[in-house]
Amino acid sequence: MKLDFEYGGRRYEGWTEADAVRSGVPANVIADANLNAHRGAVSAECRRRIYDAAPAESQMNMATAAAVISGKPASDRSDDENTIMEGVRLALNWVSDMRAAFASLSKDLDADYRTDAAWPSLPPEVPALIERF
């Protein structure tokens, strides 16, 4: 993993841990750089998983639909509109769960964040909704 860090008033980018150690960079600076690199990798994996499930266009279309529907009183919504709102609620809860997983995984350098088991499952109702948008 390539490390980026600041040390001695200078910015270093793309260094290996071994190079940093040989150059006399303090262990705490290297540890922080490792944690930051890990955090970036976990963030990228979280983002990839969210956008694989729901591309940006689908997310925008779902948000627009939810905004339009939410302008109606709940009692005036059709069954289809209620289904859309429930699906959007489930999708947003899943994204919140993904963010919580990121927060936990990003703190643990030994976490295997690339496995499906490390991340919350997408609720089964959500893919059909995403397909509509």
C-alpha positions in Angstrom: 0.0 0.0 0.0 1.3 3.4 -0.9 1.4 6.0 1.9 1.0 9.7 1.8 2.0 11.8 4.9 3.5 15.0 6.2 6.7 15.0 8.2 9.2 17.6 9.0 7.2 20.3 7.2 7.1 18.4 4.0 4.5 16.4 2.1 5.4 12.8 1.0 3.2 10.9 -1.4 3.4 7.3 -2.7 5.9 6.0 -0.3 6.1 2.4 0.9 6.2 1.7 4.6 9.7 0.2 4.2 10.9 3.4 2.5 9.5 5.5 5.2 11.1 3.4 7.9 14.5 3.5 6.1 14.2 7.3 5.8 13.7 7.7 9.6 10.1 8.6 9.5 8.7 8.1 13.1 6.5 5.1 13.7 3.5 7.2 14.7 3.6 9.1 11.4 3.8 5.8 9.5 1.0 4.3 11.6 -1.2 7.4 10.9 -0.4 7.1 7.2 -1.3 3.4 7.1 -4.6 4.2 8.8 -5.4 7.0 6.4 -4.6 4.7 3.4 -6.7 2.0 4.9 -9.5 4.4 5.5 -9.4 5.6 1.9 -9.5 2.0 0.6 -12.5 1.1 2.8 -14.2 4.3 1.7 -13.7 3.4 -1.9 -15.0 -0.1 -1.4 -18.1 1.2 0.4 -18.8 3.7 -2.4 -18.3 1.0 -5.0 -20.8 -1.3 -3.3 -23.4 1.5 -3.0 -23.0 2.6 -6.6 -23.0 -1.0 -7.9 -26.4 -1.5 -6.2 -27.8 1.9 -7.3 -26.1 4.0 -9.9 -26.1 7.8 -9.5 -28.9 8.2 -12.0 -31.1 5.8 -10.2 -30.4 7.4 -6.9 -31.3 10.9 -8.3 -34.5 9.5 -9.9 -35.6 7.8 -6.7 -35.0 10.9 -4.7 -37.0 13.0 -7.2 -39.9 10.5 -7.1 -39.8 10.5 -3.3 -39.8 14.3 -3.2 -42.8 14.5 -5.5 -44.7 11.8 -3.6 -43.9 13.2 -0.2 -45.7 16.4 -1.3 -48.9 14.5 -1.1 -50.7 13.7 2.1 -50.1 10.1 3.0 -53.8 9.4 2.7 -53.9 10.5 -0.9 -51.0 8.3 -2.0 -51.6 5.3 -4.3 -50.4 1.8 -3.3 -47.6 2.2 -5.9 -46.5 5.5 -4.3 -46.5 3.9 -0.9 -44.4 1.0 -2.2 -41.9 3.5 -3.7 -41.7 5.5 -0.4 -41.1 2.3 1.6 -38.4 1.1 -0.9 -36.7 4.5 -0.7 -36.8 4.3 3.1 -35.3 0.8 3.1 -32.6 2.0 0.6 -31.7 5.0 2.7 -31.5 2.8 5.9 -29.2 0.5 4.0 -26.9 3.4 3.0 -26.8 4.4 6.7 -25.9 0.9 7.6 -23.2 0.9 5.0 -21.8 4.1 6.5 -21.8 2.6 9.9 -20.0 -0.4 8.6 -17.4 1.9 6.9 -16.9 3.7 10.3 -16.2 0.4 12.0 -14.1 -1.2 9.2 -12.0 1.9 8.6 -10.7 1.8 12.2 -9.4 -1.8 11.9 -6.4 -2.3 9.8 -6.9 -6.1 9.9 -10.6 -5.9 8.8 -11.3 -7.9 5.6 -13.4 -5.2 4.1 -13.4 -6.7 0.6 -15.7 -9.6 1.6 -19.5 -9.5 1.3 -19.8 -10.7 4.9 -18.2 -7.4 6.1 -21.0 -5.3 4.6 -24.8 -5.1 5.3 -27.0 -6.9 2.7 -29.2 -4.9 0.5 -32.8 -5.4 1.5 -34.5 -7.8 -0.9 -37.2 -5.2 -1.7 -34.8 -2.6 -3.0 -33.4 -4.0 -6.2 -36.8 -4.1 -7.9 -37.3 -0.4 -6.9 -33.9 0.5 -8.3 -34.7 -1.2 -11.6 -37.7 1.1 -12.0 -35.5 4.1 -11.9 
